[in-house]
């Protein structure tokens, strides 16, 4: 592996500024900046929640139901897209994923009957059941209860 292809001095500067802005106390500047850099790397990884949200298609919809599926460890979301004619289904990220607390916080809210902005992400990881990948909803913004 070529280390030069992974080096970006601006990332180190950003990590340093993030450390300064956080107000966090540190004894060893280099170690503290390295820790901030690793946090930034995790946030920009392909499977990070911010990255999945950034690469998602946004759908204005009304949530019809949300059920937890024990077998898949995912929430099944049934919704009606504003521009759709029939009810659609999508699943959340797994609740045992790296960002499990965010998944629970997003989908355990009372969203049934609410207009939302649903984020649809095409996961490229294929399985026998879905060789071309599958759709997941990594995020949802509650717009309002439908009156």
Secondary structure, DSSP 4 states (H G I P E B T S, - for coil): --GGGG--HHHHHHHHHHHHHHT---S-HHHHHHHHHHHHHHHHSTTSHHHHHHTPEEEEEEEEEEEEETTTTEEEEEEEETT-SS-EEEEE--TTSTTHHHHHHHHSS--TTEEEEEEEEEE----SS-TT-EEEEEEEEEEEE--
